[in-house]
Amino acid sequence: MDVVYPVCCGIDVHQARRTACLRRVHEDGQVTKDVQEFDTTYPALLVLLDWLIAQHCPVVAMESTGVSGKPVSHVRAGTIEVLVGNAQDRQQRPGRKTAKADARWIAALLAPGLIRPSFVPPPAISALRDRTRTPVALVQTRSQAKNRVHKVLEDPNLTLTSVVTDLFGVRGRRMLAALIAGERAPRVLAGLA
């Protein structure tokens, strides 16, 4: 198989450690692999990047791992390309999984160009996505909480929504407050609606 990247690095990213395998194909065809482990702190990330630059490594690949992999793809040196690949594309290797074996496997797939990169938005777009997704997540959380309240009320057959349009409107909240305070008289509760 043709080698697209004679010098490349595969990184296996975990919450506490990053395991990097620098793979080099020499002119005589011999392949060497140098595996190093780095902490996930920012200073350790800079040491990793300095090591890659010192080794003249132009490209790095890692699987998309959510927030654990973001620092590596955000802190790029100008000379290093970071490919974030889909974990499903490379998970078909049998055998015991270790961080070192995964880093070697990622590097082995990267060398001939077999890692299909995922889209990693530029920092400005990523920040915009975070700003727009947070309100959506908050609305979803609020809706889930309201649905739980409806369920808690309907389990003992308290169907307040038959007397109020919006259980979380002014009148519905008055009824909920009365129930929480211990009021159980149906006429008193209905009067609040």
Summary of the structure (lengths in Angstrom):
residues: 193
radius of gyration: 27.2
end to end distance: 75.1
largest distance: 91.3
contacts: 522
relative contact order: 0.12
helix: 48%
strand: 19%
